[in-house]
Amino acid sequence: MGLIYDSGDSAQFMSGLNAIINNMRMAVDSFNQACNYLTSTVGTFGMQGKAYEAGGDLFAGTIQPVLQDLNFVLDDLSTDLMTYSGADPEVAQYGYLDEEMLNQVLTSLKQEKVLYESVILISPSSLKRTFETSLNHINSAIKKAEDELQALHDFDNITSGLFQSADRSLNSLAAVVGALMGSSINPDGTIKMSVKFKAAYAKFDNDVLMAGSINQVVEKVLEKGSASDKQTLREQLKAEVKDLRLDGWDRAAIKAYLAYIGRYTLKDAQSDQVTPQQKIKSYWRSVHNVGSKIYTSLFNASRLKPYAKLNLLLNRQLGGYIDQNGILQLPANRKYHLKAQISPTSSFFPTMRDTVVAAYKNNSKGLKADSLGQELHLFRSYLDRSYLNYIRQYDGLKHDLPAEATDYQRLQQFMKDLHLEADYSTGANYHNRYQGTFTYPENMKVQLMKDSTAKTKNDGRMIEFIVNIQNGSFVSEWNAYDQHLNADGTVNSDPSIYSNQEQEMIANTGSFNYGVPSRGQGNHVPSTYYKTHQNLDVSHPKDPEIRQQATAKNKFKSEADYDKGGDYVDIVKNGEKDIKSWDDYIKHKDNRSISNEYNKYVAWTKKYHQYPNYQPGFSYYLEHQN
């Protein structure tokens, strides 16, 4: 059975769920107020004694946390309802849509179209206009059906993962709260909890906090530990598991956290010469570093839908928001934060690529589809920053790189140490924007890894570096932004404070690629990633105001490629030999001489190499001059 949408049913669903959320919120608030009153009056006149103290402990230690958990579940439902409500108008305009019926209509209309096109070819001129009018009506009907079908698919893509993560928790918590209502406080001050409450809470504890899994981990990492140490660790892990759930992680991700502790603690503790308890504390700190090994393991293990995962990472955990000048802000004082330095070989990057592709590949609007897509587009620059920082601090496996080594020399050493090959073949004209008259490219594009045929977790041409050919420095918007950070770690996004030189860096910056770029020499794009670079990276939502101003036509503009009427040809296509040839050639030459030689290079390229994918680079050009 295909997808079906009914605007009336949808409106009723949104209204009904909103009422349920509001009613449950009111009930929880009322019960919470009663709990607060009870716990605050324990120990006062008339509320003294062990029975009252036990009651206060029960409410403070058990019941109030349950109510807090329920509020978090209601928050999740409210967020999902907002996403659903935001997507609904795009499809509600059509009233009722049936996927199977639309496909049947499209098949029939396309058959009619073929028939009319055939008839028009053999019809006398006196009848052609009549048939052409009918054909126009058919084409309009096809377009309408295709639009309706696309709207239905887009709506399903956005909403299919909603309301699922809260189901189990909501049922479990609701059972606890319902049983709570059947409990009572006796005249003598003792609290009589219903049998239902004890059963419901036991299920909640086992189901959500996974006491059994915790016990297994404790016994494994503290096999010879004392009973006291085991109990301390058990309570610690129980609190951490509950905290992870409140942070939005689902059961599968939390089990992955416990499995990680069980698998790596003893080995890592021995390697680092620390106790297992100390190692586990370091894991807990690391799990809040987005991009760390343990965070990535939780993210991969989670069974949340790709869209929900991205929303969890970017909004709920990192607290991302787009400010008044259109820049994505990630406050530094959040519980979760993006790791400052991440190796280009980290599995976190292909994980991000695949999650974004899975969430948006089939959406006709790409990242332009919604507000999360807008944030994800802007998040590319933060991913870029993390691996730039890593390379800028890299000093080689033997720690023998000199302090004055350039960014590019550090990148070269990194690639040598890890036996990596870079791709220099994709065009860099958008990273050579200029003011005034275009003379010659100053920057080259270096991408890691050179190529990949992997159908999942593909890392081909994902990590991008823009490098000044002459001085070996990275060209990045962060060269500017890092000079204008606010006290809370956010970026001062006021365009007026950025100098012309800083705007040039912003205009020519590199960024992380969610899709797999296709252009270049011998590059593969597996079917999984077909057109993803165009749909997710090239055709993107709005840039921040500062970058829009920097890339305006009256500011820093790009020269068109030589095969598209312009005079742009990459200097570097094959890495080191092109860099050396260019560097040797321009030494001791003035700017006019360099520009003249570049113009000759452009003319030669246009004459002998009409396709940019097969442009050979500057070294080859010099070798083939008469």
C-alpha positions in Angstrom: 0.0 0.0 0.0 1.4 3.4 -1.0 1.5 6.7 0.9 -1.8 8.4 1.6 -2.3 12.0 2.9 -5.5 13.6 4.0 -5.4 17.3 5.1 -8.4 16.8 7.3 -6.9 13.8 9.1 -3.6 15.6 9.4 -5.2 18.7 10.9 -7.1 16.5 13.4 -3.9 14.7 14.3 -2.0 17.9 14.9 -4.8 19.4 17.0 -5.3 16.1 19.0 -1.7 15.6 19.7 -1.2 19.2 20.8 -4.1 18.8 23.2 -2.7 15.6 24.6 0.7 17.2 25.1 -0.8 20.2 26.8 -3.0 18.1 29.1 -0.2 15.8 30.1 2.0 18.8 30.7 -0.7 20.3 33.0 -1.0 17.0 34.9 2.7 16.6 35.4 3.0 20.2 36.5 0.2 19.8 39.1 1.7 16.6 40.4 5.2 18.2 40.5 3.8 21.1 42.6 2.3 18.6 45.0 5.7 16.8 45.2 7.6 20.0 45.8 5.2 21.0 48.5 5.5 17.6 50.2 9.3 17.5 50.1 9.6 21.1 51.2 7.4 20.6 54.3 9.1 17.4 55.5 10.7 18.1 58.8 8.4 21.1 59.6 5.8 21.0 62.4 3.4 18.2 62.0 5.5 16.6 59.2 8.3 15.1 61.3 9.4 11.5 61.9 11.0 8.7 59.9 7.9 7.9 58.0 7.7 11.5 56.6 11.5 11.5 55.9 11.1 8.2 54.0 8.2 9.7 52.1 10.2 12.8 51.2 13.2 10.7 50.1 10.9 8.6 47.9 9.3 11.6 46.2 12.6 13.5 45.8 14.7 10.5 44.7 12.2 8.5 42.6 9.0 10.2 41.8 10.3 13.7 40.8 13.0 12.3 38.5 10.2 10.3 36.8 8.2 13.5 36.3 11.3 15.2 34.9 11.8 12.3 32.5 8.2 12.7 31.3 8.8 16.4 30.7 11.7 15.5 28.5 9.6 13.0 26.5 6.9 15.7 26.1 9.6 18.1 24.9 10.6 15.5 22.2 7.0 15.1 21.2 6.6 18.9 21.0 9.7 19.2 18.8 8.5 16.5 16.5 5.1 18.1 16.3 6.7 21.5 15.3 8.6 19.7 12.5 5.5 18.0 11.3 3.4 21.2 11.5 6.1 23.0 9.5 6.1 20.5 6.7 2.3 20.1 6.6 1.4 23.3 4.6 3.5 22.2 1.6 1.2 19.1 1.1 -2.0 20.3 2.8 -2.7 22.6 -0.2 -3.5 19.5 -2.3 -6.1 18.2 0.2 -6.0 14.4 -0.4 -3.1 12.5 -2.0 -2.8 8.8 -2.8 0.5 7.6 -4.1 -0.8 4.5 -5.9 -3.6 6.5 -7.5 -1.1 9.3 -8.6 1.2 6.8 -10.1 -1.6 5.2 -12.0 -2.8 8.6 -13.3 0.8 9.5 -14.3 1.2 6.2 -16.2 -2.1 6.8 -18.0 -1.3 10.5 -18.8 2.1 9.6 -20.2 0.6 7.0 -22.4 -1.9 9.6 -23.7 1.0 12.0 -24.3 2.9 9.5 -26.4 -0.3 8.8 -28.4 -1.1 12.5 -29.0 2.6 13.2 -30.0 2.3 10.4 -32.6 -1.0 11.6 -33.9 0.3 15.2 -34.3 3.2 14.0 -36.5 0.8 12.4 -39.0 -2.2 14.8 -38.7 -3.0 17.4 -41.3 -2.2 21.0 -40.3 -5.9 21.9 -39.9 -6.1 19.4 -37.0 -2.7 19.9 -35.4 -3.7 22.9 -33.3 -6.6 21.0 -31.7 -4.3 18.1 -30.9 -1.6 20.4 -29.6 -4.1 22.1 -27.3 -5.0 18.7 -25.9 -1.4 17.8 -25.5 -0.8 21.0 -23.6 -3.6 20.0 -21.2 -2.0 16.6 -20.8 1.4 18.1 -20.1 -0.2 20.4 -17.4 -1.9 17.4 -15.8 1.4 15.5 -15.8 3.2 18.4 -14.2 0.4 18.7 -11.5 0.5 15.0 -10.7 4.3 15.0 -10.5 4.2 18.0 -8.2 1.7 16.3 -6.0 3.7 13.1 -5.9 6.9 15.0 -5.1 5.2 16.9 -2.3 3.9 13.7 -0.8 7.4 12.1 -0.9 9.0 15.2 0.5 6.5 15.3 3.4 7.1 11.6 4.1 10.9 12.1 4.0 10.6 14.8 6.6 8.0 13.2 8.9 8.6 9.5 8.7 11.1 9.4 11.6 9.0 11.5 13.9 7.2 10.5 17.1 9.1 7.1 17.3 11.8 7.7 19.8 9.4 8.8 22.5 7.0 5.8 22.2 8.6 3.3 24.5 9.6 5.9 27.1 6.2 7.6 27.0 4.4 4.3 27.6 6.8 3.3 30.4 6.6 6.7 32.1 2.9 7.0 31.7 2.5 3.7 33.5 4.6 5.0 36.4 2.7 8.2 36.6 -0.7 6.4 36.4 0.3 4.0 39.1 1.5 7.0 41.2 -2.0 8.4 41.1 -3.2 5.2 42.9 -0.8 5.6 45.8 -1.7 7.3 49.0 -0.4 9.0 52.2 -1.9 7.4 55.3 -3.1 9.5 58.3 0.0 8.3 60.4 2.3 9.8 57.8 3.4 6.5 56.1 3.1 6.3 52.3 1.4 3.4 50.8 2.6 2.9 47.2 0.4 0.9 45.0 1.5 -2.5 43.7 1.2 -1.2 40.2 3.7 1.6 41.0 6.4 -0.8 42.2 5.9 -3.0 39.1 5.8 0.0 36.7 8.9 1.5 38.3 10.8 -1.8 38.2 10.0 -2.0 34.5 11.0 1.6 33.9 14.3 1.0 35.8 15.1 -2.2 33.8 13.9 -1.0 30.4 15.3 2.5 30.3 18.2 2.5 32.7 19.3 -1.0 31.7 20.4 -2.2 35.1 21.4 -5.7 33.7 23.7 -4.3 31.1 25.3 -2.0 33.7 25.9 -5.0 36.0 27.7 -6.9 33.2 30.0 -4.0 32.5 30.8 -3.5 36.2 31.7 -7.2 36.6 33.9 -7.1 33.5 36.0 -4.0 34.3 36.1 -4.6 38.1 36.3 -8.4 38.1 38.6 -8.4 41.2 37.3 -5.2 42.7 35.7 -4.8 46.1 31.9 -4.9 46.5 32.1 -1.2 47.5 34.0 -0.2 44.3 31.5 -2.2 42.2 28.5 -0.5 43.8 30.1 2.9 43.4 30.7 2.3 39.7 27.2 0.8 39.3 25.6 3.9 40.6 27.9 6.1 38.5 27.0 4.3 35.3 23.3 4.2 36.2 23.4 8.0 36.6 25.3 8.4 33.3 22.9 6.2 31.4 20.0 8.2 32.7 21.8 11.4 31.7 22.4 10.1 28.2 18.7 9.3 27.8 17.8 12.8 28.9 20.3 14.2 26.4 18.2 12.5 23.6 20.1 9.2 23.0 18.0 6.2 22.3 18.3 2.7 23.8 20.7 1.4 21.1 23.1 4.3 21.5 23.1 3.9 25.3 23.9 0.2 24.9 26.7 1.2 22.6 28.1 3.4 25.4 28.1 0.6 27.8 29.5 -1.8 25.2 32.4 0.7 24.5 33.2 0.8 28.2 33.2 -3.0 28.5 35.4 -3.4 25.4 38.1 -0.8 25.8 38.4 0.1 29.5 40.9 -2.5 30.7 43.1 -2.1 27.6 43.1 1.7 27.6 43.5 1.9 31.4 46.6 -0.3 31.2 48.0 1.7 28.2 47.5 5.0 29.9 48.6 3.7 33.4 45.4 4.8 35.1 42.7 2.9 37.0 39.6 1.6 35.2 37.5 4.1 37.1 39.7 7.0 35.9 39.5 5.7 32.3 35.7 5.5 32.4 35.5 9.1 33.7 37.6 10.2 30.7 35.1 8.3 28.4 32.3 10.3 30.0 34.0 13.6 29.2 34.8 12.4 25.7 31.2 11.3 24.9 30.3 15.0 25.1 32.9 15.9 22.5 31.0 15.7 19.2 33.5 14.0 16.7 35.3 11.9 19.3 35.6 8.2 18.8 33.2 7.3 21.6 30.6 9.9 20.4 30.8 8.6 16.9 30.2 5.1 18.1 27.0 6.2 19.9 25.9 8.2 16.8 26.4 5.2 14.5 24.7 2.8 16.9 21.6 4.9 17.4 18.5 3.7 15.6 17.0 7.2 15.3 16.1 8.2 11.7 18.9 10.1 10.0 17.0 13.4 10.2 16.3 12.9 13.9 20.0 12.1 14.5 21.1 15.3 12.8 18.6 17.3 14.7 19.8 15.7 18.0 23.4 16.5 17.3 23.0 20.1 16.0 20.1 21.5 18.0 19.6 19.6 21.1 23.2 18.8 22.0 25.3 21.5 20.4 22.5 24.1 20.8 23.0 25.5 17.3 21.0 28.5 16.2 21.2 31.0 13.3 21.7 34.5 14.5 20.3 37.8 13.1 23.1 38.0 10.5 22.6 34.4 9.2 25.6 32.7 10.8 25.3 29.4 12.7 26.3 29.9 16.3 27.5 27.0 18.5 27.9 28.4 22.1 31.0 27.2 23.9 29.3 26.8 27.2 27.1 23.9 26.1 27.3 20.5 27.8 28.1 19.1 24.3 30.6 20.8 22.0 32.3 20.0 18.7 35.8 18.7 19.2 38.3 21.5 18.4 40.6 19.3 16.5 39.5 16.2 14.5 41.8 14.2 12.2 40.8 14.2 8.5 40.9 10.4 8.8 38.3 10.3 11.6 35.3 8.1 10.9 33.1 10.9 12.2 33.4 12.7 8.8 32.1 9.9 6.5 29.4 9.2 9.2 28.2 12.8 8.9 28.3 12.6 5.1 26.2 9.4 5.0 23.7 10.7 7.6 23.1 13.9 5.6 22.9 12.0 2.3 20.4 9.6 3.9 18.3 12.4 5.3 18.2 14.7 2.3 19.2 12.9 -0.9 15.7 12.1 -2.0 14.3 15.6 -1.1 14.0 17.6 -4.3 14.9 20.8 -2.4 18.1 19.3 -0.9 19.2 21.3 2.2 16.9 24.1 1.2 14.0 22.0 2.3 13.9 23.2 5.9 15.6 25.0 8.8 17.6 22.0 9.8 19.0 21.9 6.2 20.0 25.5 6.5 21.8 24.8 9.7 23.6 21.8 8.2 24.8 23.9 5.3 26.3 26.4 7.7 27.7 23.5 9.9 30.1 22.6 7.0 32.3 25.5 8.0 32.6 24.2 11.6 33.6 20.7 10.3 36.2 22.5 8.1 37.5 24.3 11.1 38.0 21.1 13.1 40.3 19.4 10.6 42.2 22.7 9.7 43.0 23.0 13.4 44.2 19.4 13.5 46.6 19.9 10.6 47.8 23.3 11.8 49.0 21.6 15.1 50.3 18.4 13.4 54.1 17.9 13.9 54.6 14.5 12.4 54.8 11.0 13.8 58.4 11.7 15.0 57.5 15.2 16.2 60.2 16.6 14.1 58.4 19.3 12.0 59.9 22.7 12.6 57.8 25.3 14.3 57.9 27.5 11.2 56.5 24.7 8.9 53.7 26.0 6.7 50.2 24.6 6.8 50.8 22.8 3.5 54.1 21.3 4.8 52.2 19.9 7.8 49.5 18.5 5.5 52.1 16.9 3.3 53.8 15.3 6.4 50.4 14.1 7.6 49.6 12.4 4.2 53.1 10.9 4.2 52.8 9.5 7.7 49.4 7.9 7.0 50.2 6.9 3.4 47.4 9.1 2.0 47.0 10.5 -1.5 45.3 13.8 -2.2 43.2 15.0 -5.1 44.2 18.2 -6.8 42.2 17.9 -9.9 38.8 19.5 -9.0 38.4 23.1 -10.0 39.3 26.0 -7.6 37.9 29.0 -9.4 35.4 29.7 -6.6 38.3 29.8 -4.2 40.2 32.4 -6.3 37.7 35.3 -6.1 39.2 38.7 -6.9 38.6 42.4 -6.9 39.2 44.5 -10.0 40.8 42.6 -12.9 41.5 38.9 -12.8 45.3 38.2 -13.2 46.0 34.6 -12.2 45.0 32.0 -9.5 46.7 32.4 -6.2 45.1 29.4 -4.4 44.8 25.7 -5.1 42.3 23.1 -3.9 43.6 19.9 -2.1 41.0 17.2 -1.2 41.2 14.1 0.9 41.0 11.3 0.0 41.9 11.1 -3.7 39.2 8.7 -4.7 36.9 6.0 -3.3 34.5 3.5 -4.8 32.9 2.7 -1.5 29.1 2.6 -1.6 28.8 3.6 2.1 31.1 5.6 4.4 32.8 7.0 1.2 35.6 9.4 2.1 36.5 10.5 -1.5 37.1 14.3 -1.9 35.2 15.0 1.4 37.9 16.9 3.3 38.8 20.2 1.5 41.8 22.5 2.0 42.3 25.7 0.1 46.0 26.6 0.1 47.8 29.7 -1.1 50.2 28.3 -3.7 53.1 30.7 -2.8 53.2 30.8 1.0 51.5 27.4 1.8 49.0 28.9 4.2 45.4 27.7 4.5 42.8 30.1 3.1 39.7 29.9 5.4 36.9 32.1 6.7 38.1 31.1 10.2 41.3 33.1 9.6 38.8 36.0 10.0 36.2 34.6 12.4 38.7 33.5 15.0 39.8 37.2 15.3 36.2 38.2 16.2 35.0 35.8 18.8 32.6 36.8 21.6 33.1 35.9 25.2 30.8 32.8 24.9 32.8 31.4 22.0 30.3 32.5 19.4 31.3 34.5 16.3 30.7 38.3 16.0 28.7 38.2 12.8 28.4 42.0 12.3 29.7 42.3 8.6 30.9 45.9 9.2 33.7 44.9 11.5 35.5 42.7 8.9 38.4 44.2 7.0 38.8 43.8 3.2 41.5 41.2 3.7 39.3 39.2 6.1 36.4 39.4 3.6 38.8 37.9 0.9 39.4 34.9 3.2 35.7 34.5 3.8 35.0 34.7 0.1 37.6 32.1 -0.9 37.2 29.7 2.0 37.0 25.9 1.7 34.4 23.8 3.4 33.4 20.2 4.1 31.6 18.3 1.3 28.5 16.3 2.2 28.3 15.0 -1.4 31.0 13.4 -3.6 32.3 15.8 -6.2 32.4 14.3 -9.6 34.6 16.6 -11.6 38.3 15.9 -11.8 40.7 13.4 -13.3 39.3 9.8 -13.1 37.0 10.5 -10.2 34.4 7.9 -9.2 30.9 8.7 -7.8 29.2 5.5 -6.6 25.5 5.4 -7.4 24.7 6.0 -3.7 26.2 9.5 -4.0 25.0 10.3 -7.5 24.4 14.1 -7.8 24.8 14.5 -4.0 27.6 17.2 -4.4 25.4 19.3 -6.6 22.3 18.9 -4.5 23.8 19.2 -1.0 26.9 21.4 -1.5 26.7 23.4 -4.7 23.0 24.2 -4.6 22.7 25.3 -1.0 20.7 27.5 1.3 21.7 31.1 2.1 25.2 31.9 3.3 25.7 34.2 6.3 25.3 37.9 5.5 29.1 38.5 5.8 29.8 35.9 3.1 27.0 37.2 0.9 28.6 40.7 1.0 32.1 39.3 0.4 31.0 37.3 -2.7 28.9 40.1 -4.2 29.7 41.1 -7.8 31.0 44.5 -6.6 33.3 42.8 -4.1 35.1 39.5 -4.6 33.9 37.7 -7.7 35.0 34.5 -9.4 36.3 34.2 -13.0 34.4 31.7 -15.2 36.1 28.5 -16.2 37.9 28.6 -19.6 35.3 26.2 -21.1 32.5 28.5 -20.1 33.7 31.7 -21.7 36.1 32.8 -18.9 39.8 32.8 -18.5 40.2 30.6 -15.4 42.5 27.7 -15.6 43.9 25.9 -12.5 47.7 26.2 -12.0 47.9 23.0 -9.9 46.3 19.8 -11.1 48.9 17.2 -10.1 50.3 18.4 -6.8 53.9 19.0 -6.0 55.4 19.1 -9.6 52.9 21.8 -10.6 53.6 23.8 -7.5 57.3 23.6 -8.0 57.1 24.5 -11.7 54.9 27.6 -11.0 57.1 28.6 -8.0 60.3 28.3 -10.1 58.8 30.2 -13.0 57.5 33.2 -11.1 60.6 33.8 -9.0 62.0 37.3 -9.5 59.2 38.2 -12.0 56.9 41.1 -11.6 53.1 40.8 -11.6 52.7 41.9 -15.2 55.2 39.2 -16.4 53.4 36.5 -14.4 50.0 37.6 -15.7 51.3 37.5 -19.3 52.6 34.0 -18.9 49.4 32.9 -17.3 47.4 34.3 -20.3 49.7 32.2 -22.6 48.9 29.2 -20.4 45.2 29.9 -20.7 45.4 30.2 -24.5 47.4 27.0 -24.8 44.9 25.1 -22.5 41.9 26.4 -24.5 43.6 25.2 -27.7 44.8 21.8 -26.7 42.7 20.7 -23.7 39.0 21.7 -24.1 37.7 19.7 -21.1 38.7 20.8 -17.6 38.5 17.2 -16.3 41.6 16.5 -18.4 43.5 19.7 -17.9 47.1 18.6 -17.3 48.4 21.4 -15.1 51.3 24.0 -15.3 54.2 21.6 -15.3 52.9 19.7 -18.3 52.4 23.1 -20.1 56.0 24.1 -19.6 57.3 20.7 -20.7 55.4 21.0 -24.0 56.5 24.5 -25.1 58.6 24.8 -28.2 
